[in-house]
Amino acid sequence: MKYYNKNIAALIIVICIICIVIGLFFQKPKFEIISSKHSIESNNRFPVIQTPFKGAFKGEKISVIKLDGIISDTAGSSFFRDLTSSSSVLDLIVKAAKDQSVKAIVIRINSPGGTVAASQELYKAVINARKKKPVVITMGDVAASGGYYISSAADAIFANPGTLTGSIGVITSYLNFYDLLNKIGVKGVVIKSGDYKDIGNPARPMTPEERKILQSLLDDTYDQFLSDVSKGRNIQKSTLAKIAQGLIYTGKQAKKVGLVDYLGDYNQAIKYTQKLAKQRFPYLARKYGKKDMPVEETWKGGSIFDVLIGSMERNINPNVIDRKFLKNYSYSKYQPLWLLE
């Protein structure tokens, strides 16, 4: 029986090794050109580039980048790295900004927000890209909090009428177990070198001074949020503060208060970007006239994880997975979030 179990275990290990090898050598390229039938919204209106894996398209094009899921700067060792947004999207924006063949950038955002620093990095990347070429945001189901912060840096924002957006604010939270631990006779012991080193410790009550410190931290972060959105959207900071306060808007409501520019879908955002590109680079208008420029939809392909579970069409909800990692209640992992909850 033991010999039989050992054979099964060995067979499972061999299968896993084979899957990993297949994933390493036969996975999709990092930046994949998606055909129109696999685009965010099926359409045949725009010539979507299909290129061989050996080289990229050399002519003028509009590059579409997808930001999907909670925004966080994850470590390279994370098994779920490609289910988060920050690092890969940042890399794509920087490369598209430098690429002379890319004449405009469209960013498709479907995100409830995320960590502060990661959102700020993407905001700055959009600002820098905007100096070189038009950048347009098209919102999906949700583009809120950190997702909206990034959107505010673009030349124009498109939202569907039912898109959830806004949520301009900062939040942090943790569970406090003190009363429960006290009832069952468990006592937390902390040895520290500074009075506030264990601020947010769930094993003891928070002091008024600690709450004041954390509130000050969040207030400063919120002020940064307002300042950057005010610059990006060209809205007075005092006016923005009245419509912010963490309020959530539909796309239709956001249009009325000036948080988005146009109500429209992915196709309409692409059409508008075509117009901006031809205005910014007049020779494109002469070359293409009323014809549409090629559109390159580039985002990451499959991962080893996809190969192992046998699902190239991910059935896993990345928001659920990332939420488990981000909402860590340990005081040693205190992290303010720009997150729609």
ABEGO torsion letter per residue (X at the ends): XAAAAAAAAAAAAAAAAAAAAAAAAABBBABBBBBAAABABBBAABBBBBBBAABBBABBBBBBBBBBEBBBBBBAABAAAAABAAAAAAAAAAAAAABAABABBBBBBBBAEEBAAAAAAAAAAAAAAAAABBBBBBBBABBBEAAAAAAAABABBBBBAABBBEGBBBBBBBBBAAAAAAAAGBBBBBBBABAAAABGBAABBBBAAAAAAAAAAAAAAAAAAAAAAAAAAGBBAAAAAAABGGBBBBAAAAAAAGABABBBBAAAAAAAAAAAAAAABAAAAAAAEABBBBBBBBBBBBBAAAAAAGBABBABBAAAAAAAAABBABAAABBBBBBBX
